[in-house]
Amino acid sequence: MSDSGNERHLEEALRILERAPLIDGHNDLPWQYRVRAGNHLDGIDLAGDTSRLDPPMHTDLARLRAGRLGAQFWALFLPSRF
C-alpha cells in the first residue's frame, strides 16, 4: 500500500477513535508492577519509554496517548500452581 493510502487509513482510524474511544481489555501493566516492582506503584516510570527496558514493556503514557486509548479495565488473574 502506498504511503498516501496508509495516511488515509490512519486519518480515518483517528476520526473513528474521536467518536468511539478504544477500550483495552487486556493490559499486563498490573502484572508488571508485581514482578518488576514488588507491587510498588513508584517502581515503574510510565512517563519514560518502557519499550527500552530489559525486558521491554508494552505500556507507557506516550504510547497510550499516541494509540488514543480511551479506557482500560483489568481483571484479576491468578496463575495456577498445579
mmCIF file of the N, C-alpha and C atoms, coordinates in Angstrom:
data_MODEL
# 
_entry.id   MODEL 
# 
loop_
_atom_site.group_PDB 
_atom_site.id 
_atom_site.type_symbol 
_atom_site.label_atom_id 
_atom_site.label_alt_id 
_atom_site.label_comp_id 
_atom_site.label_asym_id 
_atom_site.label_entity_id 
_atom_site.label_seq_id 
_atom_site.pdbx_PDB_ins_code 
_atom_site.Cartn_x 
_atom_site.Cartn_y 
_atom_site.Cartn_z 
_atom_site.occupancy 
_atom_site.B_iso_or_equiv 
_atom_site.pdbx_formal_charge 
_atom_site.auth_seq_id 
_atom_site.auth_comp_id 
_atom_site.auth_asym_id 
_atom_site.auth_atom_id 
_atom_site.pdbx_PDB_model_num 
ATOM 1   N N  . MET A 1 1  ? 0.846   -1.173  0.000  1.00 0.00 ? 1  MET A N  1 
ATOM 2   C CA . MET A 1 1  ? 0.000   0.000   0.000  1.00 0.00 ? 1  MET A CA 1 
ATOM 3   C C  . MET A 1 1  ? 0.887   1.231   0.000  1.00 0.00 ? 1  MET A C  1 
ATOM 4   N N  . SER A 1 2  ? 0.481   2.257   -0.716 1.00 0.00 ? 2  SER A N  1 
ATOM 5   C CA . SER A 1 2  ? 1.269   3.481   -0.789 1.00 0.00 ? 2  SER A CA 1 
ATOM 6   C C  . SER A 1 2  ? 1.216   4.242   0.529  1.00 0.00 ? 2  SER A C  1 
ATOM 7   N N  . ASP A 1 3  ? 2.178   5.162   0.694  1.00 0.00 ? 3  ASP A N  1 
ATOM 8   C CA . ASP A 1 3  ? 2.194   5.990   1.898  1.00 0.00 ? 3  ASP A CA 1 
ATOM 9   C C  . ASP A 1 3  ? 0.918   6.818   2.010  1.00 0.00 ? 3  ASP A C  1 
ATOM 10  N N  . SER A 1 4  ? 0.421   7.328   0.878  1.00 0.00 ? 4  SER A N  1 
ATOM 11  C CA . SER A 1 4  ? -0.807  8.131   0.927  1.00 0.00 ? 4  SER A CA 1 
ATOM 12  C C  . SER A 1 4  ? -1.998  7.262   1.332  1.00 0.00 ? 4  SER A C  1 
ATOM 13  N N  . GLY A 1 5  ? -1.999  5.994   0.923  1.00 0.00 ? 5  GLY A N  1 
ATOM 14  C CA . GLY A 1 5  ? -3.051  5.076   1.349  1.00 0.00 ? 5  GLY A CA 1 
ATOM 15  C C  . GLY A 1 5  ? -2.976  4.811   2.838  1.00 0.00 ? 5  GLY A C  1 
ATOM 16  N N  . ASN A 1 6  ? -1.769  4.630   3.344  1.00 0.00 ? 6  ASN A N  1 
ATOM 17  C CA . ASN A 1 6  ? -1.581  4.439   4.784  1.00 0.00 ? 6  ASN A CA 1 
ATOM 18  C C  . ASN A 1 6  ? -2.032  5.673   5.559  1.00 0.00 ? 6  ASN A C  1 
ATOM 19  N N  . GLU A 1 7  ? -1.693  6.845   5.058  1.00 0.00 ? 7  GLU A N  1 
ATOM 20  C CA . GLU A 1 7  ? -2.085  8.089   5.728  1.00 0.00 ? 7  GLU A CA 1 
ATOM 21  C C  . GLU A 1 7  ? -3.597  8.230   5.766  1.00 0.00 ? 7  GLU A C  1 
ATOM 22  N N  . ARG A 1 8  ? -4.267  7.880   4.690  1.00 0.00 ? 8  ARG A N  1 
ATOM 23  C CA . ARG A 1 8  ? -5.739  7.955   4.665  1.00 0.00 ? 8  ARG A CA 1 
ATOM 24  C C  . ARG A 1 8  ? -6.346  7.004   5.687  1.00 0.00 ? 8  ARG A C  1 
ATOM 25  N N  . HIS A 1 9  ? -5.790  5.808   5.781  1.00 0.00 ? 9  HIS A N  1 
ATOM 26  C CA . HIS A 1 9  ? -6.287  4.834   6.760  1.00 0.00 ? 9  HIS A CA 1 
ATOM 27  C C  . HIS A 1 9  ? -6.059  5.340   8.189  1.00 0.00 ? 9  HIS A C  1 
ATOM 28  N N  . LEU A 1 10 ? -4.886  5.910   8.427  1.00 0.00 ? 10 LEU A N  1 
ATOM 29  C CA . LEU A 1 10 ? -4.590  6.448   9.752  1.00 0.00 ? 10 LEU A CA 1 
ATOM 30  C C  . LEU A 1 10 ? -5.541  7.590   10.090 1.00 0.00 ? 10 LEU A C  1 
ATOM 31  N N  . GLU A 1 11 ? -5.759  8.502   9.160  1.00 0.00 ? 11 GLU A N  1 
ATOM 32  C CA . GLU A 1 11 ? -6.683  9.615   9.397  1.00 0.00 ? 11 GLU A CA 1 
ATOM 33  C C  . GLU A 1 11 ? -8.086  9.104   9.696  1.00 0.00 ? 11 GLU A C  1 
ATOM 34  N N  . GLU A 1 12 ? -8.530  8.101   8.953  1.00 0.00 ? 12 GLU A N  1 
ATOM 35  C CA . GLU A 1 12 ? -9.853  7.530   9.197  1.00 0.00 ? 12 GLU A CA 1 
ATOM 36  C C  . GLU A 1 12 ? -9.920  6.882   10.579 1.00 0.00 ? 12 GLU A C  1 
ATOM 37  N N  . ALA A 1 13 ? -8.882  6.146   10.942 1.00 0.00 ? 13 ALA A N  1 
ATOM 38  C CA . ALA A 1 13 ? -8.853  5.498   12.264 1.00 0.00 ? 13 ALA A CA 1 
ATOM 39  C C  . ALA A 1 13 ? -8.890  6.543   13.375 1.00 0.00 ? 13 ALA A C  1 
ATOM 40  N N  . LEU A 1 14 ? -8.158  7.638   13.224 1.00 0.00 ? 14 LEU A N  1 
ATOM 41  C CA . LEU A 1 14 ? -8.154  8.686   14.242 1.00 0.00 ? 14 LEU A CA 1 
ATOM 42  C C  . LEU A 1 14 ? -9.517  9.362   14.353 1.00 0.00 ? 14 LEU A C  1 
ATOM 43  N N  . ARG A 1 15 ? -10.192 9.551   13.233 1.00 0.00 ? 15 ARG A N  1 
ATOM 44  C CA . ARG A 1 15 ? -11.559 10.111  13.275 1.00 0.00 ? 15 ARG A CA 1 
ATOM 45  C C  . ARG A 1 15 ? -12.498 9.170   14.018 1.00 0.00 ? 15 ARG A C  1 
ATOM 46  N N  . ILE A 1 16 ? -12.381 7.887   13.763 1.00 0.00 ? 16 ILE A N  1 
ATOM 47  C CA . ILE A 1 16 ? -13.230 6.907   14.448 1.00 0.00 ? 16 ILE A CA 1 
ATOM 48  C C  . ILE A 1 16 ? -12.945 6.927   15.948 1.00 0.00 ? 16 ILE A C  1 
ATOM 49  N N  . LEU A 1 17 ? -11.668 6.984   16.321 1.00 0.00 ? 17 LEU A N  1 
ATOM 50  C CA . LEU A 1 17 ? -11.300 6.973   17.734 1.00 0.00 ? 17 LEU A CA 1 
ATOM 51  C C  . LEU A 1 17 ? -11.764 8.227   18.470 1.00 0.00 ? 17 LEU A C  1 
ATOM 52  N N  . GLU A 1 18 ? -11.960 9.335   17.752 1.00 0.00 ? 18 GLU A N  1 
ATOM 53  C CA . GLU A 1 18 ? -12.513 10.530  18.383 1.00 0.00 ? 18 GLU A CA 1 
ATOM 54  C C  . GLU A 1 18 ? -13.963 10.309  18.789 1.00 0.00 ? 18 GLU A C  1 
ATOM 55  N N  . ARG A 1 19 ? -14.686 9.516   18.025 1.00 0.00 ? 19 ARG A N  1 
ATOM 56  C CA . ARG A 1 19 ? -16.109 9.263   18.303 1.00 0.00 ? 19 ARG A CA 1 
ATOM 57  C C  . ARG A 1 19 ? -16.323 8.033   19.175 1.00 0.00 ? 19 ARG A C  1 
ATOM 58  N N  . ALA A 1 20 ? -15.464 7.059   19.059 1.00 0.00 ? 20 ALA A N  1 
ATOM 59  C CA . ALA A 1 20 ? -15.626 5.794   19.785 1.00 0.00 ? 20 ALA A CA 1 
ATOM 60  C C  . ALA A 1 20 ? -14.276 5.410   20.384 1.00 0.00 ? 20 ALA A C  1 
ATOM 61  N N  . PRO A 1 21 ? -13.996 5.853   21.602 1.00 0.00 ? 21 PRO A N  1 
ATOM 62  C CA . PRO A 1 21 ? -12.673 5.595   22.197 1.00 0.00 ? 21 PRO A CA 1 
ATOM 63  C C  . PRO A 1 21 ? -12.355 4.106   22.309 1.00 0.00 ? 21 PRO A C  1 
ATOM 64  N N  . LEU A 1 22 ? -11.111 3.792   22.137 1.00 0.00 ? 22 LEU A N  1 
ATOM 65  C CA . LEU A 1 22 ? -10.605 2.429   22.278 1.00 0.00 ? 22 LEU A CA 1 
ATOM 66  C C  . LEU A 1 22 ? -10.591 2.047   23.752 1.00 0.00 ? 22 LEU A C  1 
ATOM 67  N N  . ILE A 1 23 ? -11.121 0.883   24.076 1.00 0.00 ? 23 ILE A N  1 
ATOM 68  C CA . ILE A 1 23 ? -11.096 0.361   25.443 1.00 0.00 ? 23 ILE A CA 1 
ATOM 69  C C  . ILE A 1 23 ? -10.257 -0.907  25.431 1.00 0.00 ? 23 ILE A C  1 
ATOM 70  N N  . ASP A 1 24 ? -9.204  -0.903  26.228 1.00 0.00 ? 24 ASP A N  1 
ATOM 71  C CA . ASP A 1 24 ? -8.273  -2.029  26.291 1.00 0.00 ? 24 ASP A CA 1 
ATOM 72  C C  . ASP A 1 24 ? -8.734  -2.977  27.392 1.00 0.00 ? 24 ASP A C  1 
ATOM 73  N N  . GLY A 1 25 ? -9.053  -4.190  27.021 1.00 0.00 ? 25 GLY A N  1 
ATOM 74  C CA . GLY A 1 25 ? -9.489  -5.183  27.991 1.00 0.00 ? 25 GLY A CA 1 
ATOM 75  C C  . GLY A 1 25 ? -8.399  -6.155  28.389 1.00 0.00 ? 25 GLY A C  1 
ATOM 76  N N  . HIS A 1 26 ? -7.192  -5.938  27.904 1.00 0.00 ? 26 HIS A N  1 
ATOM 77  C CA . HIS A 1 26 ? -6.081  -6.810  28.298 1.00 0.00 ? 26 HIS A CA 1 
ATOM 78  C C  . HIS A 1 26 ? -4.805  -5.984  28.308 1.00 0.00 ? 26 HIS A C  1 
ATOM 79  N N  . ASN A 1 27 ? -4.318  -5.723  29.485 1.00 0.00 ? 27 ASN A N  1 
ATOM 80  C CA . ASN A 1 27 ? -3.066  -4.996  29.633 1.00 0.00 ? 27 ASN A CA 1 
ATOM 81  C C  . ASN A 1 27 ? -2.328  -5.640  30.801 1.00 0.00 ? 27 ASN A C  1 
ATOM 82  N N  . ASP A 1 28 ? -1.096  -5.988  30.585 1.00 0.00 ? 28 ASP A N  1 
ATOM 83  C CA . ASP A 1 28 ? -0.310  -6.671  31.607 1.00 0.00 ? 28 ASP A CA 1 
ATOM 84  C C  . ASP A 1 28 ? 0.382   -5.722  32.581 1.00 0.00 ? 28 ASP A C  1 
ATOM 85  N N  . LEU A 1 29 ? 0.015   -4.447  32.568 1.00 0.00 ? 29 LEU A N  1 
ATOM 86  C CA . LEU A 1 29 ? 0.690   -3.497  33.445 1.00 0.00 ? 29 LEU A CA 1 
ATOM 87  C C  . LEU A 1 29 ? 0.607   -3.876  34.927 1.00 0.00 ? 29 LEU A C  1 
ATOM 88  N N  . PRO A 1 30 ? -0.561  -4.267  35.472 1.00 0.00 ? 30 PRO A N  1 
ATOM 89  C CA . PRO A 1 30 ? -0.567  -4.654  36.884 1.00 0.00 ? 30 PRO A CA 1 
ATOM 90  C C  . PRO A 1 30 ? 0.395   -5.816  37.175 1.00 0.00 ? 30 PRO A C  1 
ATOM 91  N N  . TRP A 1 31 ? 0.475   -6.754  36.263 1.00 0.00 ? 31 TRP A N  1 
ATOM 92  C CA . TRP A 1 31 ? 1.402   -7.877  36.442 1.00 0.00 ? 31 TRP A CA 1 
ATOM 93  C C  . TRP A 1 31 ? 2.854   -7.380  36.433 1.00 0.00 ? 31 TRP A C  1 
ATOM 94  N N  . GLN A 1 32 ? 3.138   -6.420  35.569 1.00 0.00 ? 32 GLN A N  1 
ATOM 95  C CA . GLN A 1 32 ? 4.493   -5.866  35.521 1.00 0.00 ? 32 GLN A CA 1 
ATOM 96  C C  . GLN A 1 32 ? 4.844   -5.179  36.833 1.00 0.00 ? 32 GLN A C  1 
ATOM 97  N N  . TYR A 1 33 ? 3.873   -4.497  37.435 1.00 0.00 ? 33 TYR A N  1 
ATOM 98  C CA . TYR A 1 33 ? 4.127   -3.902  38.748 1.00 0.00 ? 33 TYR A CA 1 
ATOM 99  C C  . TYR A 1 33 ? 4.442   -4.981  39.774 1.00 0.00 ? 33 TYR A C  1 
ATOM 100 N N  . ARG A 1 34 ? 3.778   -6.097  39.667 1.00 0.00 ? 34 ARG A N  1 
ATOM 101 C CA . ARG A 1 34 ? 4.028   -7.183  40.620 1.00 0.00 ? 34 ARG A CA 1 
ATOM 102 C C  . ARG A 1 34 ? 5.427   -7.770  40.447 1.00 0.00 ? 34 ARG A C  1 
ATOM 103 N N  . VAL A 1 35 ? 5.766   -8.146  39.210 1.00 0.00 ? 35 VAL A N  1 
ATOM 104 C CA . VAL A 1 35 ? 7.027   -8.869  39.005 1.00 0.00 ? 35 VAL A CA 1 
ATOM 105 C C  . VAL A 1 35 ? 8.241   -7.949  38.933 1.00 0.00 ? 35 VAL A C  1 
ATOM 106 N N  . ARG A 1 36 ? 8.084   -6.729  38.492 1.00 0.00 ? 36 ARG A N  1 
ATOM 107 C CA . ARG A 1 36 ? 9.227   -5.829  38.347 1.00 0.00 ? 36 ARG A CA 1 
ATOM 108 C C  . ARG A 1 36 ? 9.440   -4.926  39.560 1.00 0.00 ? 36 ARG A C  1 
ATOM 109 N N  . ALA A 1 37 ? 8.343   -4.561  40.210 1.00 0.00 ? 37 ALA A N  1 
ATOM 110 C CA . ALA A 1 37 ? 8.441   -3.504  41.221 1.00 0.00 ? 37 ALA A CA 1 
ATOM 111 C C  . ALA A 1 37 ? 7.897   -3.929  42.582 1.00 0.00 ? 37 ALA A C  1 
ATOM 112 N N  . GLY A 1 38 ? 7.646   -5.228  42.761 1.00 0.00 ? 38 GLY A N  1 
ATOM 113 C CA . GLY A 1 38 ? 7.150   -5.691  44.048 1.00 0.00 ? 38 GLY A CA 1 
ATOM 114 C C  . GLY A 1 38 ? 5.871   -4.993  44.480 1.00 0.00 ? 38 GLY A C  1 
ATOM 115 N N  . ASN A 1 39 ? 5.020   -4.672  43.509 1.00 0.00 ? 39 ASN A N  1 
ATOM 116 C CA . ASN A 1 39 ? 3.733   -4.007  43.738 1.00 0.00 ? 39 ASN A CA 1 
ATOM 117 C C  . ASN A 1 39 ? 3.860   -2.562  44.216 1.00 0.00 ? 39 ASN A C  1 
ATOM 118 N N  . HIS A 1 40 ? 5.008   -1.941  44.024 1.00 0.00 ? 40 HIS A N  1 
ATOM 119 C CA . HIS A 1 40 ? 5.188   -0.531  44.388 1.00 0.00 ? 40 HIS A CA 1 
ATOM 120 C C  . HIS A 1 40 ? 4.907   0.333   43.153 1.00 0.00 ? 40 HIS A C  1 
ATOM 121 N N  . LEU A 1 41 ? 3.894   1.183   43.258 1.00 0.00 ? 41 LEU A N  1 
ATOM 122 C CA . LEU A 1 41 ? 3.481   1.982   42.103 1.00 0.00 ? 41 LEU A CA 1 
ATOM 123 C C  . LEU A 1 41 ? 4.551   2.963   41.640 1.00 0.00 ? 41 LEU A C  1 
ATOM 124 N N  . ASP A 1 42 ? 5.482   3.317   42.501 1.00 0.00 ? 42 ASP A N  1 
ATOM 125 C CA . ASP A 1 42 ? 6.555   4.213   42.078 1.00 0.00 ? 42 ASP A CA 1 
ATOM 126 C C  . ASP A 1 42 ? 7.737   3.451   41.477 1.00 0.00 ? 42 ASP A C  1 
ATOM 127 N N  . GLY A 1 43 ? 7.593   2.133   41.315 1.00 0.00 ? 43 GLY A N  1 
ATOM 128 C CA . GLY A 1 43 ? 8.689   1.306   40.825 1.00 0.00 ? 43 GLY A CA 1 
ATOM 129 C C  . GLY A 1 43 ? 8.846   1.250   39.322 1.00 0.00 ? 43 GLY A C  1 
ATOM 130 N N  . ILE A 1 44 ? 7.879   1.784   38.583 1.00 0.00 ? 44 ILE A N  1 
ATOM 131 C CA . ILE A 1 44 ? 7.978   1.816   37.116 1.00 0.00 ? 44 ILE A CA 1 
ATOM 132 C C  . ILE A 1 44 ? 7.657   3.233   36.665 1.00 0.00 ? 44 ILE A C  1 
ATOM 133 N N  . ASP A 1 45 ? 8.526   3.806   35.860 1.00 0.00 ? 45 ASP A N  1 
ATOM 134 C CA . ASP A 1 45 ? 8.339   5.163   35.356 1.00 0.00 ? 45 ASP A CA 1 
ATOM 135 C C  . ASP A 1 45 ? 7.553   5.118   34.049 1.00 0.00 ? 45 ASP A C  1 
ATOM 136 N N  . LEU A 1 46 ? 6.251   5.313   34.143 1.00 0.00 ? 46 LEU A N  1 
ATOM 137 C CA . LEU A 1 46 ? 5.417   5.266   32.937 1.00 0.00 ? 46 LEU A CA 1 
ATOM 138 C C  . LEU A 1 46 ? 5.554   6.522   32.082 1.00 0.00 ? 46 LEU A C  1 
ATOM 139 N N  . ALA A 1 47 ? 6.206   7.556   32.611 1.00 0.00 ? 47 ALA A N  1 
ATOM 140 C CA . ALA A 1 47 ? 6.461   8.752   31.807 1.00 0.00 ? 47 ALA A CA 1 
ATOM 141 C C  . ALA A 1 47 ? 7.617   8.515   30.839 1.00 0.00 ? 47 ALA A C  1 
ATOM 142 N N  . GLY A 1 48 ? 8.434   7.509   31.129 1.00 0.00 ? 48 GLY A N  1 
ATOM 143 C CA . GLY A 1 48 ? 9.550   7.178   30.254 1.00 0.00 ? 48 GLY A CA 1 
ATOM 144 C C  . GLY A 1 48 ? 9.141   6.157   29.205 1.00 0.00 ? 48 GLY A C  1 
ATOM 145 N N  . ASP A 1 49 ? 10.062  5.806   28.355 1.00 0.00 ? 49 ASP A N  1 
ATOM 146 C CA . ASP A 1 49 ? 9.829   4.840   27.281 1.00 0.00 ? 49 ASP A CA 1 
ATOM 147 C C  . ASP A 1 49 ? 10.110  3.435   27.820 1.00 0.00 ? 49 ASP A C  1 
ATOM 148 N N  . THR A 1 50 ? 9.051   2.731   28.207 1.00 0.00 ? 50 THR A N  1 
ATOM 149 C CA . THR A 1 50 ? 9.225   1.398   28.787 1.00 0.00 ? 50 THR A CA 1 
ATOM 150 C C  . THR A 1 50 ? 9.591   0.339   27.757 1.00 0.00 ? 50 THR A C  1 
ATOM 151 N N  . SER A 1 51 ? 9.528   0.680   26.476 1.00 0.00 ? 51 SER A N  1 
ATOM 152 C CA . SER A 1 51 ? 9.954   -0.284  25.456 1.00 0.00 ? 51 SER A CA 1 
ATOM 153 C C  . SER A 1 51 ? 11.468  -0.466  25.474 1.00 0.00 ? 51 SER A C  1 
ATOM 154 N N  . ARG A 1 52 ? 12.166  0.411   26.159 1.00 0.00 ? 52 ARG A N  1 
ATOM 155 C CA . ARG A 1 52 ? 13.631  0.332   26.236 1.00 0.00 ? 52 ARG A CA 1 
ATOM 156 C C  . ARG A 1 52 ? 14.109  -0.418  27.477 1.00 0.00 ? 52 ARG A C  1 
ATOM 157 N N  . LEU A 1 53 ? 13.175  -0.866  28.320 1.00 0.00 ? 53 LEU A N  1 
ATOM 158 C CA . LEU A 1 53 ? 13.559  -1.652  29.497 1.00 0.00 ? 53 LEU A CA 1 
ATOM 159 C C  . LEU A 1 53 ? 13.981  -3.053  29.068 1.00 0.00 ? 53 LEU A C  1 
ATOM 160 N N  . ASP A 1 54 ? 14.614  -3.752  29.962 1.00 0.00 ? 54 ASP A N  1 
ATOM 161 C CA . ASP A 1 54 ? 15.024  -5.124  29.681 1.00 0.00 ? 54 ASP A CA 1 
ATOM 162 C C  . ASP A 1 54 ? 14.381  -6.054  30.703 1.00 0.00 ? 54 ASP A C  1 
ATOM 163 N N  . PRO A 1 55 ? 13.423  -6.848  30.312 1.00 0.00 ? 55 PRO A N  1 
ATOM 164 C CA . PRO A 1 55 ? 12.776  -6.913  29.000 1.00 0.00 ? 55 PRO A CA 1 
ATOM 165 C C  . PRO A 1 55 ? 11.829  -5.740  28.792 1.00 0.00 ? 55 PRO A C  1 
ATOM 166 N N  . PRO A 1 56 ? 11.532  -5.426  27.539 1.00 0.00 ? 56 PRO A N  1 
ATOM 167 C CA . PRO A 1 56 ? 10.675  -4.286  27.239 1.00 0.00 ? 56 PRO A CA 1 
ATOM 168 C C  . PRO A 1 56 ? 9.243   -4.494  27.730 1.00 0.00 ? 56 PRO A C  1 
ATOM 169 N N  . MET A 1 57 ? 8.576   -3.376  27.986 1.00 0.00 ? 57 MET A N  1 
ATOM 170 C CA . MET A 1 57 ? 7.163   -3.411  28.351 1.00 0.00 ? 57 MET A CA 1 
ATOM 171 C C  . MET A 1 57 ? 6.340   -2.853  27.195 1.00 0.00 ? 57 MET A C  1 
ATOM 172 N N  . HIS A 1 58 ? 5.036   -3.093  27.234 1.00 0.00 ? 58 HIS A N  1 
ATOM 173 C CA . HIS A 1 58 ? 4.132   -2.638  26.178 1.00 0.00 ? 58 HIS A CA 1 
ATOM 174 C C  . HIS A 1 58 ? 3.421   -1.339  26.516 1.00 0.00 ? 58 HIS A C  1 
ATOM 175 N N  . THR A 1 59 ? 3.528   -0.882  27.760 1.00 0.00 ? 59 THR A N  1 
ATOM 176 C CA . THR A 1 59 ? 2.719   0.246   28.204 1.00 0.00 ? 59 THR A CA 1 
ATOM 177 C C  . THR A 1 59 ? 3.576   1.374   28.751 1.00 0.00 ? 59 THR A C  1 
ATOM 178 N N  . ASP A 1 60 ? 3.350   2.584   28.252 1.00 0.00 ? 60 ASP A N  1 
ATOM 179 C CA . ASP A 1 60 ? 3.830   3.821   28.864 1.00 0.00 ? 60 ASP A CA 1 
ATOM 180 C C  . ASP A 1 60 ? 2.889   4.934   28.407 1.00 0.00 ? 60 ASP A C  1 
ATOM 181 N N  . LEU A 1 61 ? 2.951   6.071   29.077 1.00 0.00 ? 61 LEU A N  1 
ATOM 182 C CA . LEU A 1 61 ? 1.983   7.130   28.819 1.00 0.00 ? 61 LEU A CA 1 
ATOM 183 C C  . LEU A 1 61 ? 2.037   7.650   27.389 1.00 0.00 ? 61 LEU A C  1 
ATOM 184 N N  . ALA A 1 62 ? 3.223   7.811   26.839 1.00 0.00 ? 62 ALA A N  1 
ATOM 185 C CA . ALA A 1 62 ? 3.334   8.334   25.473 1.00 0.00 ? 62 ALA A CA 1 
ATOM 186 C C  . ALA A 1 62 ? 2.646   7.405   24.471 1.00 0.00 ? 62 ALA A C  1 
ATOM 187 N N  . ARG A 1 63 ? 2.841   6.105   24.619 1.00 0.00 ? 63 ARG A N  1 
ATOM 188 C CA . ARG A 1 63 ? 2.212   5.169   23.680 1.00 0.00 ? 63 ARG A CA 1 
ATOM 189 C C  . ARG A 1 63 ? 0.719   5.033   23.924 1.00 0.00 ? 63 ARG A C  1 
ATOM 190 N N  . LEU A 1 64 ? 0.279   5.160   25.174 1.00 0.00 ? 64 LEU A N  1 
ATOM 191 C CA . LEU A 1 64 ? -1.167  5.143   25.436 1.00 0.00 ? 64 LEU A CA 1 
ATOM 192 C C  . LEU A 1 64 ? -1.836  6.333   24.751 1.00 0.00 ? 64 LEU A C  1 
ATOM 193 N N  . ARG A 1 65 ? -1.205  7.502   24.868 1.00 0.00 ? 65 ARG A N  1 
ATOM 194 C CA . ARG A 1 65 ? -1.760  8.704   24.226 1.00 0.00 ? 65 ARG A CA 1 
ATOM 195 C C  . ARG A 1 65 ? -1.701  8.587   22.701 1.00 0.00 ? 65 ARG A C  1 
ATOM 196 N N  . ALA A 1 66 ? -0.570  8.141   22.182 1.00 0.00 ? 66 ALA A N  1 
ATOM 197 C CA . ALA A 1 66 ? -0.421  8.023   20.720 1.00 0.00 ? 66 ALA A CA 1 
ATOM 198 C C  . ALA A 1 66 ? -1.426  7.039   20.138 1.00 0.00 ? 66 ALA A C  1 
ATOM 199 N N  . GLY A 1 67 ? -1.741  5.982   20.889 1.00 0.00 ? 67 GLY A N  1 
ATOM 200 C CA . GLY A 1 67 ? -2.704  4.988   20.434 1.00 0.00 ? 67 GLY A CA 1 
ATOM 201 C C  . GLY A 1 67 ? -4.149  5.368   20.701 1.00 0.00 ? 67 GLY A C  1 
ATOM 202 N N  . ARG A 1 68 ? -4.335  6.562   21.269 1.00 0.00 ? 68 ARG A N  1 
ATOM 203 C CA . ARG A 1 68 ? -5.684  7.097   21.552 1.00 0.00 ? 68 ARG A CA 1 
ATOM 204 C C  . ARG A 1 68 ? -6.483  6.191   22.485 1.00 0.00 ? 68 ARG A C  1 
ATOM 205 N N  . LEU A 1 69 ? -5.803  5.594   23.460 1.00 0.00 ? 69 LEU A N  1 
ATOM 206 C CA . LEU A 1 69 ? -6.511  4.741   24.400 1.00 0.00 ? 69 LEU A CA 1 
ATOM 207 C C  . LEU A 1 69 ? -7.475  5.581   25.214 1.00 0.00 ? 69 LEU A C  1 
ATOM 208 N N  . GLY A 1 70 ? -8.746  5.170   25.242 1.00 0.00 ? 70 GLY A N  1 
ATOM 209 C CA . GLY A 1 70 ? -9.765  5.911   25.967 1.00 0.00 ? 70 GLY A CA 1 
ATOM 210 C C  . GLY A 1 70 ? -10.010 5.376   27.364 1.00 0.00 ? 70 GLY A C  1 
ATOM 211 N N  . ALA A 1 71 ? -9.806  4.086   27.575 1.00 0.00 ? 71 ALA A N  1 
ATOM 212 C CA . ALA A 1 71 ? -10.060 3.479   28.892 1.00 0.00 ? 71 ALA A CA 1 
ATOM 213 C C  . ALA A 1 71 ? -9.413  2.103   28.936 1.00 0.00 ? 71 ALA A C  1 
ATOM 214 N N  . GLN A 1 72 ? -9.216  1.634   30.165 1.00 0.00 ? 72 GLN A N  1 
ATOM 215 C CA . GLN A 1 72 ? -8.735  0.271   30.389 1.00 0.00 ? 72 GLN A CA 1 
ATOM 216 C C  . GLN A 1 72 ? -9.544  -0.343  31.507 1.00 0.00 ? 72 GLN A C  1 
ATOM 217 N N  . PHE A 1 73 ? -9.663  -1.643  31.473 1.00 0.00 ? 73 PHE A N  1 
ATOM 218 C CA . PHE A 1 73 ? -10.167 -2.325  32.651 1.00 0.00 ? 73 PHE A CA 1 
ATOM 219 C C  . PHE A 1 73 ? -9.306  -3.548  32.863 1.00 0.00 ? 73 PHE A C  1 
ATOM 220 N N  . TRP A 1 74 ? -9.118  -3.880  34.104 1.00 0.00 ? 74 TRP A N  1 
ATOM 221 C CA . TRP A 1 74 ? -8.251  -5.002  34.450 1.00 0.00 ? 74 TRP A CA 1 
ATOM 222 C C  . TRP A 1 74 ? -9.061  -6.032  35.215 1.00 0.00 ? 74 TRP A C  1 
ATOM 223 N N  . ALA A 1 75 ? -8.871  -7.266  34.893 1.00 0.00 ? 75 ALA A N  1 
ATOM 224 C CA . ALA A 1 75 ? -9.496  -8.366  35.615 1.00 0.00 ? 75 ALA A CA 1 
ATOM 225 C C  . ALA A 1 75 ? -8.417  -9.061  36.434 1.00 0.00 ? 75 ALA A C  1 
ATOM 226 N N  . LEU A 1 76 ? -8.825  -9.690  37.472 1.00 0.00 ? 76 LEU A N  1 
ATOM 227 C CA . LEU A 1 76 ? -7.896  -10.404 38.330 1.00 0.00 ? 76 LEU A CA 1 
ATOM 228 C C  . LEU A 1 76 ? -7.406  -11.664 37.625 1.00 0.00 ? 76 LEU A C  1 
ATOM 229 N N  . PHE A 1 77 ? -6.113  -11.874 37.664 1.00 0.00 ? 77 PHE A N  1 
ATOM 230 C CA . PHE A 1 77 ? -5.503  -13.076 37.103 1.00 0.00 ? 77 PHE A CA 1 
ATOM 231 C C  . PHE A 1 77 ? -4.699  -13.740 38.209 1.00 0.00 ? 77 PHE A C  1 
ATOM 232 N N  . LEU A 1 78 ? -4.947  -14.987 38.426 1.00 0.00 ? 78 LEU A N  1 
ATOM 233 C CA . LEU A 1 78 ? -4.167  -15.768 39.381 1.00 0.00 ? 78 LEU A CA 1 
ATOM 234 C C  . LEU A 1 78 ? -3.546  -16.943 38.647 1.00 0.00 ? 78 LEU A C  1 
ATOM 235 N N  . PRO A 1 79 ? -2.216  -17.030 38.636 1.00 0.00 ? 79 PRO A N  1 
ATOM 236 C CA . PRO A 1 79 ? -1.605  -18.170 37.954 1.00 0.00 ? 79 PRO A CA 1 
ATOM 237 C C  . PRO A 1 79 ? -1.923  -19.466 38.683 1.00 0.00 ? 79 PRO A C  1 
ATOM 238 N N  . SER A 1 80 ? -2.148  -20.515 37.906 1.00 0.00 ? 80 SER A N  1 
ATOM 239 C CA . SER A 1 80 ? -2.418  -21.815 38.533 1.00 0.00 ? 80 SER A CA 1 
ATOM 240 C C  . SER A 1 80 ? -1.105  -22.430 38.993 1.00 0.00 ? 80 SER A C  1 
ATOM 241 N N  . ARG A 1 81 ? -1.163  -23.206 40.039 1.00 0.00 ? 81 ARG A N  1 
ATOM 242 C CA . ARG A 1 81 ? 0.050   -23.813 40.604 1.00 0.00 ? 81 ARG A CA 1 
ATOM 243 C C  . ARG A 1 81 ? -0.112  -25.322 40.662 1.00 0.00 ? 81 ARG A C  1 
ATOM 244 N N  . PHE A 1 82 ? -0.555  -25.927 39.580 1.00 0.00 ? 82 PHE A N  1 
ATOM 245 C CA . PHE A 1 82 ? -0.778  -27.378 39.565 1.00 0.00 ? 82 PHE A CA 1 
ATOM 246 C C  . PHE A 1 82 ? 0.485   -28.108 39.216 1.00 0.00 ? 82 PHE A C  1 
# 
